[in-house]
Amino acid sequence: MTFDDKLGIQIALEEAKKGYSEGGIPIGSCLIHKDGRVLGRGHNMRIQKSSPTLHAEISALENAGRLPATVYADCSALLFKIPRIVLGENETFLGGESYLEQNGVEVVNVHDDECKELLQKFIKERPSDWNEDIGVPDEK
């Protein structure tokens, strides 16, 4: 069975919306086994739990364990040695896609407008939280 990339992005987007509704950064992720099973899903909890490490991909990996899978994330962010990664978009924040590709990871960008719009809405509403999340110092 082949998993539909668009469905994977929809799951990641659902998680991103959960994070946003909780007052957090709207980044979601899911981990899909090569046979189509959803192994784990999660969203960024950095603000909600005051933790610098609770990124969406970490939540999904924590909920999935170490199994052969594809990571779906609504934007480019922290990604580990996973054989295939599908991004909702990478215009809002360009991560290490070229590095991943150079190291044998297949990176697919589905250019999803809803993913892009949610992140841009959050950045407009809460620029200091976004800048902190991506490591940009506060200009006070």
Backbone bond lengths (Angstrom), bond angles and torsions (degrees), N, CA, C in turn:
res aa  C-N    CA-C-N  psi(-1)  N-CA   C-N-CA  omega(-1)  CA-C   N-CA-C  phi
1 M - - - 1.465 - - 1.524 109.27 -
2 T 1.295 117.06 134.87 1.456 122.20 176.21 1.519 108.36 -104.12
3 F 1.312 115.26 132.83 1.460 119.60 -179.34 1.522 109.06 -84.67
4 D 1.308 116.96 139.62 1.458 123.31 179.72 1.531 109.19 -76.60
5 D 1.332 116.68 119.52 1.466 120.53 -178.76 1.518 112.19 -57.64
6 K 1.322 117.58 -37.95 1.467 120.58 -179.06 1.529 110.25 -63.21
7 L 1.326 117.81 -37.94 1.463 121.00 177.34 1.531 110.51 -66.07
8 G 1.325 116.65 -39.40 1.468 120.15 176.82 1.517 111.59 -60.88
9 I 1.332 116.64 -42.50 1.464 120.54 177.84 1.523 110.01 -65.91
10 Q 1.324 118.22 -37.08 1.474 120.33 178.17 1.531 111.10 -62.36
11 I 1.332 117.44 -39.15 1.467 120.56 177.03 1.524 109.60 -64.63
12 A 1.340 116.92 -44.69 1.468 120.52 178.07 1.525 110.50 -61.38
13 L 1.318 117.19 -40.06 1.464 121.48 179.32 1.530 111.13 -66.50
14 E 1.335 118.06 -39.03 1.473 121.05 174.75 1.525 110.26 -57.63
15 E 1.326 116.26 -43.45 1.468 120.60 178.61 1.526 110.64 -65.63
16 A 1.338 117.09 -40.45 1.467 120.57 178.15 1.522 110.44 -60.14
17 K 1.318 116.72 -41.94 1.466 120.93 179.06 1.527 111.34 -65.68
18 K 1.339 117.47 -35.41 1.473 120.29 175.43 1.524 109.45 -60.92
19 G 1.336 115.64 -47.44 1.460 119.70 179.31 1.514 111.89 -59.22
20 Y 1.319 116.20 -43.57 1.465 121.27 179.40 1.524 110.51 -62.35
21 S 1.337 117.26 -43.98 1.471 120.59 -178.65 1.525 112.21 -67.61
22 E 1.332 117.20 -21.46 1.465 122.05 176.95 1.527 111.84 -87.41
23 G 1.329 117.26 0.47 1.455 120.84 -178.58 1.512 113.42 89.79
24 G 1.323 117.24 10.99 1.454 121.41 -178.39 1.512 112.87 -102.80
25 I 1.316 115.11 -175.35 1.453 122.84 -179.93 1.529 108.35 -75.48
26 P 1.334 118.41 130.16 1.459 120.78 -173.98 1.531 113.95 -80.65
27 I 1.314 115.41 70.72 1.460 120.84 175.04 1.523 107.28 -125.53
28 G 1.335 115.79 125.63 1.456 121.55 179.96 1.508 110.67 -124.62
29 S 1.323 115.54 163.27 1.450 120.31 -178.99 1.521 109.51 -153.95
30 C 1.322 115.51 157.72 1.457 120.48 170.75 1.522 108.15 -147.01
31 L 1.306 115.47 158.21 1.453 122.66 -179.89 1.520 106.98 -119.95
32 I 1.325 116.81 121.71 1.456 122.57 -175.58 1.528 109.31 -115.63
33 H 1.332 116.94 124.45 1.465 122.21 176.67 1.521 109.08 -64.60
34 K 1.317 117.07 155.05 1.465 119.64 -179.16 1.527 112.88 -62.89
35 D 1.348 117.95 -17.16 1.468 120.05 176.36 1.529 112.62 -89.42
36 G 1.349 117.35 2.11 1.459 121.61 175.96 1.515 115.81 100.22
37 R 1.339 117.92 -5.08 1.469 119.98 178.91 1.527 110.69 -74.19
38 V 1.335 116.45 137.27 1.461 121.17 173.38 1.527 106.47 -78.99
39 L 1.341 116.36 113.99 1.460 121.38 -177.38 1.516 112.42 -88.44
40 G 1.299 116.40 -34.49 1.458 120.28 -178.39 1.508 110.19 -164.31
41 R 1.295 115.30 155.38 1.461 121.66 177.54 1.516 107.23 -149.79
42 G 1.324 116.41 155.55 1.457 119.72 -179.98 1.513 110.57 -174.85
43 H 1.330 114.98 174.45 1.459 120.28 178.67 1.518 109.61 -140.30
44 N 1.326 114.79 163.04 1.455 121.58 -179.16 1.525 109.40 -59.37
45 M 1.328 116.57 128.63 1.468 122.49 -179.17 1.530 110.95 -122.71
46 R 1.331 116.66 17.21 1.463 120.64 -174.82 1.521 112.22 -57.79
47 I 1.314 118.04 -45.88 1.465 121.27 -178.48 1.524 110.74 -75.55
48 Q 1.344 116.71 -45.71 1.455 120.61 -176.53 1.531 112.36 -59.87
49 K 1.337 117.37 -37.04 1.466 120.98 -176.38 1.527 112.77 -112.08
50 S 1.325 116.59 10.30 1.474 121.97 179.55 1.529 111.92 49.29
51 S 1.319 115.84 49.24 1.460 120.69 -178.53 1.525 110.12 -128.03
52 P 1.325 117.90 131.54 1.456 120.15 178.97 1.529 113.58 -75.60
53 T 1.334 118.36 -8.84 1.465 120.36 -174.91 1.524 115.20 -107.87
54 L 1.300 118.87 -5.68 1.465 120.14 -174.17 1.531 112.54 -86.47
55 H 1.325 115.19 62.32 1.461 121.88 176.08 1.525 109.48 -78.63
56 A 1.315 117.10 161.26 1.467 122.64 -176.60 1.529 112.29 -57.30
57 E 1.321 116.39 -42.94 1.456 119.94 -177.63 1.522 111.19 -65.55
58 I 1.342 116.55 -35.41 1.465 120.81 177.35 1.521 109.63 -64.60
59 S 1.326 116.97 -43.23 1.467 120.64 177.90 1.526 110.65 -60.28
60 A 1.325 117.00 -45.63 1.468 120.19 -179.78 1.526 111.15 -64.31
61 L 1.338 116.95 -44.05 1.466 120.29 178.84 1.523 111.06 -63.68
62 E 1.318 116.72 -41.56 1.459 120.98 178.99 1.527 110.66 -60.99
63 N 1.317 116.41 -36.77 1.457 120.86 -179.32 1.529 112.84 -81.06
64 A 1.329 118.05 -7.09 1.461 120.79 -173.42 1.521 115.06 -114.16
65 G 1.304 117.98 -31.18 1.454 119.19 -172.71 1.518 110.26 83.23
66 R 1.342 115.80 -169.07 1.465 120.65 -176.51 1.522 110.31 -104.44
67 L 1.302 116.70 89.94 1.459 122.81 -179.64 1.526 109.25 -131.34
68 P 1.346 118.88 154.99 1.468 119.87 179.09 1.526 110.22 -64.68
69 A 1.309 115.93 121.36 1.460 118.85 -172.18 1.517 111.09 -158.20
70 T 1.329 115.53 172.13 1.459 124.11 172.60 1.510 107.74 -110.66
71 V 1.332 116.66 136.54 1.460 121.28 175.13 1.523 107.85 -92.47
72 Y 1.324 116.26 133.35 1.460 122.86 172.65 1.518 106.59 -113.60
73 A 1.323 117.18 128.16 1.458 121.80 179.61 1.522 107.66 -138.28
74 D 1.330 116.41 142.79 1.462 118.10 -177.12 1.517 112.52 -74.08
75 C 1.323 117.58 -12.72 1.463 120.93 173.06 1.517 108.89 -152.17
76 S 1.311 115.91 170.12 1.452 120.98 179.21 1.516 109.32 -75.06
77 A 1.298 116.44 130.33 1.459 120.04 -177.92 1.524 109.29 -157.83
78 L 1.311 115.95 -149.29 1.454 123.20 -176.32 1.523 110.69 -71.55
79 L 1.330 117.82 115.20 1.456 121.49 -177.88 1.525 110.11 -135.63
80 F 1.315 116.59 139.77 1.457 122.46 -176.03 1.523 111.97 -102.77
81 K 1.305 117.75 -165.89 1.462 123.07 -177.35 1.527 110.06 -71.34
82 I 1.309 114.76 79.62 1.455 124.63 177.87 1.528 105.27 -115.26
83 P 1.337 119.76 136.92 1.464 119.28 -175.14 1.524 115.91 -68.91
84 R 1.340 118.11 -24.93 1.466 120.19 -176.62 1.519 109.02 -146.16
85 I 1.331 115.81 133.56 1.460 121.85 -178.97 1.523 108.36 -129.89
86 V 1.335 116.32 131.42 1.460 121.12 176.70 1.518 107.77 -115.65
87 L 1.335 116.79 123.75 1.458 122.78 -178.79 1.520 110.35 -103.95
88 G 1.326 115.99 143.26 1.457 120.12 173.56 1.515 110.83 -70.53
89 E 1.325 115.74 -38.34 1.464 121.45 177.63 1.513 108.62 -169.31
90 N 1.322 117.33 159.92 1.459 120.75 176.40 1.522 112.41 -139.08
91 E 1.329 116.56 21.82 1.461 119.90 176.46 1.524 111.04 -82.65
92 T 1.317 117.08 -36.84 1.462 121.24 -179.10 1.524 110.84 -66.88
93 F 1.318 116.41 -41.98 1.459 121.25 179.16 1.516 108.20 -145.95
94 L 1.321 116.17 111.63 1.459 121.46 178.75 1.523 108.48 -86.82
95 G 1.306 115.55 118.80 1.464 120.75 -179.48 1.513 111.29 -97.95
96 G 1.312 116.27 -145.40 1.453 122.03 -175.28 1.513 114.49 -94.89
97 E 1.330 117.23 39.86 1.462 119.85 -177.85 1.526 112.65 -56.54
98 S 1.323 117.38 -45.90 1.468 119.23 -177.24 1.528 110.60 -64.96
99 Y 1.314 117.01 -37.31 1.472 120.58 176.46 1.528 110.24 -62.25
100 L 1.324 116.15 -45.79 1.464 120.40 179.43 1.526 110.82 -61.13
101 E 1.332 116.22 -45.80 1.465 120.42 -179.75 1.528 111.21 -62.18
102 Q 1.325 116.98 -40.18 1.462 121.17 178.69 1.520 111.74 -64.74
103 N 1.329 116.21 -20.26 1.457 121.12 -179.19 1.527 112.34 -106.81
104 G 1.329 116.39 24.07 1.451 121.30 170.71 1.513 117.09 85.81
105 V 1.330 117.92 10.00 1.460 120.82 178.83 1.529 108.43 -92.66
106 E 1.325 116.58 130.88 1.463 120.62 175.21 1.524 108.26 -79.69
107 V 1.335 117.13 122.15 1.463 122.35 -179.86 1.526 108.34 -115.51
108 V 1.343 115.92 123.06 1.462 122.34 -179.86 1.520 107.84 -118.75
109 N 1.323 117.51 130.47 1.464 122.28 176.67 1.524 107.38 -112.81
110 V 1.355 117.08 118.58 1.468 120.07 -178.62 1.527 112.61 -91.89
111 H 1.338 117.95 -0.26 1.473 123.07 175.08 1.533 112.01 50.99
112 D 1.330 116.31 55.10 1.464 121.79 -176.75 1.529 110.37 -83.54
113 D 1.324 116.72 119.58 1.466 121.71 -177.79 1.524 112.69 -63.32
114 E 1.331 117.82 -36.76 1.465 120.10 -178.58 1.530 111.42 -65.79
115 C 1.331 117.32 -38.10 1.466 120.81 175.64 1.531 110.21 -61.25
116 K 1.320 115.47 -47.32 1.465 121.61 -179.18 1.529 111.07 -61.92
117 E 1.335 117.00 -45.42 1.469 121.48 -178.65 1.526 111.94 -63.12
118 L 1.340 117.96 -41.07 1.462 120.91 179.88 1.524 111.00 -63.62
119 L 1.327 117.12 -45.68 1.466 119.94 178.62 1.525 111.46 -64.50
120 Q 1.322 117.23 -43.40 1.464 119.72 -179.89 1.529 111.42 -64.38
121 K 1.320 117.19 -36.45 1.469 121.19 176.32 1.529 110.19 -62.06
122 F 1.332 116.20 -46.47 1.462 120.36 179.52 1.527 110.71 -62.12
123 I 1.325 117.44 -45.44 1.466 121.45 -178.88 1.523 110.49 -60.60
124 K 1.314 117.37 -40.59 1.469 121.32 179.05 1.529 110.69 -66.34
125 E 1.329 116.74 -41.87 1.463 121.11 -177.94 1.532 112.97 -74.64
126 R 1.333 116.86 -35.97 1.467 120.54 -172.81 1.527 111.61 -140.11
127 P 1.327 116.65 65.54 1.461 119.73 -175.86 1.527 113.99 -61.13
128 S 1.318 118.30 -34.88 1.468 118.71 -178.42 1.530 111.55 -68.64
129 D 1.331 118.18 -36.94 1.470 120.24 176.26 1.525 110.69 -66.04
130 W 1.337 117.10 -40.28 1.462 120.47 178.20 1.527 110.21 -64.28
131 N 1.332 116.84 -47.58 1.460 120.06 -179.24 1.519 111.66 -60.57
132 E 1.320 116.82 -39.80 1.466 119.58 177.32 1.523 110.27 -63.04
133 D 1.317 117.33 -40.91 1.460 121.03 -177.71 1.521 112.36 -65.53
134 I 1.330 117.86 -34.75 1.468 120.19 -179.35 1.534 112.32 -95.58
135 G 1.337 116.76 4.84 1.454 120.52 173.95 1.512 116.10 85.65
136 V 1.328 117.56 22.29 1.463 121.29 177.30 1.525 107.94 -92.66
137 P 1.345 117.93 123.97 1.465 119.75 -178.40 1.527 112.67 -63.28
138 D 1.324 115.44 146.05 1.462 122.13 177.25 1.522 108.52 -69.19
139 E 1.319 117.23 134.07 1.470 121.81 -177.26 1.519 111.07 -95.06
140 K 1.311 117.45 59.74 1.472 121.10 179.35 1.495 110.77 -91.25
